Structure formats: structure tokens, C-alpha cells
Amino acid sequence: MRKMIVVLFGCGLMSFSAIAQDHGFGLGVVIGDPTGMSANLWMSRQSTLQFGFSLSDRFKGNRALMSVDYLWHSFDVIRSTERFPVYYGVGGALTSGGGGEAALGVRGVFGVAWLSRQVPIDVFFQVVPTVIIVPASSFGVGAGVGVRFYFG
């Protein structure tokens, strides 16, 4: 029985190499500002929806931050045997908490990712300039490093 479990586990690990990160759904963490959870859903070979839920102290105290971004990926910018897509996009953010009122903002996203060929993960670095438009305008720039595991 023990050998069968080891064999099944090994087969499962080997099947990871067949799973690409340029499709499906990934879930993971991002560390920086903001720090929290990150999800990525591939819509096509070049575009994704990126979701975030985190805590940020960028705008007047500790706030919950929820975001969604539409991203475009370019696989031709960095030439390598590995896959390093450069990505950029736009999105929105909603913040609440921290003793203040809710705020709504527009985000730009610029980043680069490494898509592993061996395991279903991506590792990414991104810079996110954000303009809060409601209730009062303000500007901030966040950055983060993260990793996501892809299912399916």
C-alpha cells in the first residue's frame, strides 16, 4: 500500500510538467505593498484577469484592498530558454477600513513573470501606480513580489 501511494504521488508530480501556466487559474501570495492574496485567470494566451485581496497602509492607515486588473502579456520582450512574459494592464481598486471611509481607485500594472516549465507556478514582480478618485484624489505607487500555484 505504501509503495502504491508513493507511485501515485510521483505520477502526480510528473504530471505537473505537462501543466503550463499560460492557461487556467492560479492562486498565491504577493509580498510588498500591498501584501496579501493574488489570483490569476488566463482568458487567452496573452491576457489574464488578476485579482487581489490584501491589507495596505498606503492610503491613511491599514485598509483592506480588493482589486481586479486586465493584463496583456508579451512573451517576446525577454528572449530566453525560460518563459519571462512582460505584462501591463489597467484595473480598479476598492479600499475600506483603517478608520477612514471607503475609497475607489484606478490602477496601472507593470510587471514581469517567470513561468516554470517543471511545476505549475509563476513567480512575478510588479509595480502598481494607483490613483484614488473617490472620495478625494490621491496617488501612490505599490510594488510586490509573488508566487501563484496553477490548478488544473
C-alpha positions in Angstrom: 0.0 0.0 0.0 2.8 2.4 0.9 4.5 1.8 -2.5 1.3 2.4 -4.3 0.9 5.8 -2.6 4.5 6.7 -3.4 3.9 5.8 -7.1 0.7 7.7 -7.3 2.3 10.8 -5.7 5.3 10.5 -8.1 2.9 10.3 -11.1 1.1 13.4 -9.8 4.3 15.3 -9.5 5.4 14.3 -13.0 2.1 15.4 -14.4 2.9 18.9 -13.2 5.4 19.3 -16.0 2.6 19.0 -18.5 0.7 21.8 -16.9 1.5 25.2 -18.4 0.9 28.5 -16.5 -0.4 30.2 -19.6 -3.8 28.9 -19.0 -6.1 28.1 -16.1 -6.4 29.6 -12.7 -3.6 30.4 -10.3 -3.8 31.3 -6.6 -1.0 32.5 -4.4 0.5 35.4 -2.4 2.2 38.7 -3.0 4.6 40.4 -0.6 5.2 44.2 -0.7 2.6 47.0 -0.8 0.1 45.6 -0.9 0.7 42.2 0.9 -1.9 39.6 0.5 -3.5 37.0 -1.8 -3.2 37.1 -5.6 -5.2 35.2 -8.2 -4.7 35.0 -11.9 -7.2 33.7 -14.5 -6.0 33.3 -18.1 -8.6 34.5 -20.6 -6.4 33.8 -23.7 -2.8 33.1 -24.5 -1.9 36.8 -24.0 -4.5 38.1 -21.5 -5.4 37.5 -17.9 -7.7 38.8 -15.1 -5.7 39.4 -12.0 -7.5 39.6 -8.6 -6.1 40.7 -5.3 -7.2 40.9 -1.7 -4.8 42.4 0.8 -4.0 44.8 3.5 -2.3 48.0 2.6 -1.2 51.0 4.6 -0.5 53.1 1.6 -3.6 55.3 2.0 -4.3 56.7 5.5 -4.0 53.6 7.8 -4.4 49.9 7.5 -7.1 49.1 4.9 -8.5 46.1 3.2 -7.8 46.4 -0.6 -9.6 44.5 -3.3 -8.5 44.8 -6.9 -9.1 43.4 -10.3 -6.9 44.1 -13.3 -7.0 43.2 -17.0 -3.4 42.3 -18.1 -1.8 41.8 -21.5 1.3 39.6 -21.7 4.2 39.8 -24.2 6.3 36.7 -24.4 8.7 38.3 -27.0 10.3 41.1 -24.9 12.8 38.9 -23.0 14.5 36.3 -25.1 15.4 33.2 -23.1 15.0 29.5 -23.0 12.8 30.1 -19.9 9.4 31.9 -20.2 9.5 35.5 -18.9 6.5 37.4 -20.1 6.4 41.1 -19.6 2.9 42.3 -18.7 0.9 45.5 -18.3 -2.7 46.5 -17.8 -5.3 48.5 -16.1 -7.8 47.9 -13.3 -9.6 49.1 -10.3 -9.2 49.0 -6.6 -11.6 49.4 -3.7 -10.3 50.1 -0.2 -12.0 50.1 3.2 -11.2 50.2 6.9 -8.4 51.9 8.7 -10.7 54.3 10.4 -11.5 56.0 7.1 -14.2 55.9 4.5 -14.1 53.6 1.5 -12.1 54.7 -1.5 -12.2 53.8 -5.2 -9.2 54.0 -7.5 -7.8 53.2 -10.9 -4.6 51.1 -11.2 -1.9 50.6 -13.7 0.1 47.4 -13.6 3.5 46.8 -15.0 5.4 43.5 -14.3 7.4 40.5 -15.4 6.8 36.9 -14.5 8.7 33.7 -14.7 6.6 30.7 -15.8 8.2 27.5 -14.7 8.3 24.6 -17.1 8.7 22.0 -14.3 5.9 22.9 -11.8 2.6 24.8 -12.2 3.8 28.1 -10.7 4.6 31.6 -11.7 6.8 34.0 -9.8 6.2 37.6 -10.5 7.4 41.2 -9.8 5.1 44.1 -10.4 4.8 47.9 -9.9 1.3 49.3 -9.4 0.7 53.1 -9.6 -2.8 53.9 -8.2 -4.9 57.0 -8.4 -7.6 57.2 -5.8 -10.5 59.1 -7.3 -13.3 58.8 -4.6 -13.7 60.3 -2.0 -10.7 62.6 -2.6 -7.9 62.2 -5.1 -4.5 60.9 -4.1 -1.7 59.0 -5.8 0.5 56.1 -4.6 2.8 53.5 -6.1 3.0 50.0 -4.8 5.2 47.1 -5.7 5.3 43.4 -4.9 6.9 40.0 -5.5 4.6 37.0 -5.5 4.1 33.4 -6.4 1.0 31.6 -7.6 0.2 27.9 -8.0 -1.9 26.9 -11.0 -4.7 24.3 -10.8 -6.0 22.1 -13.5 
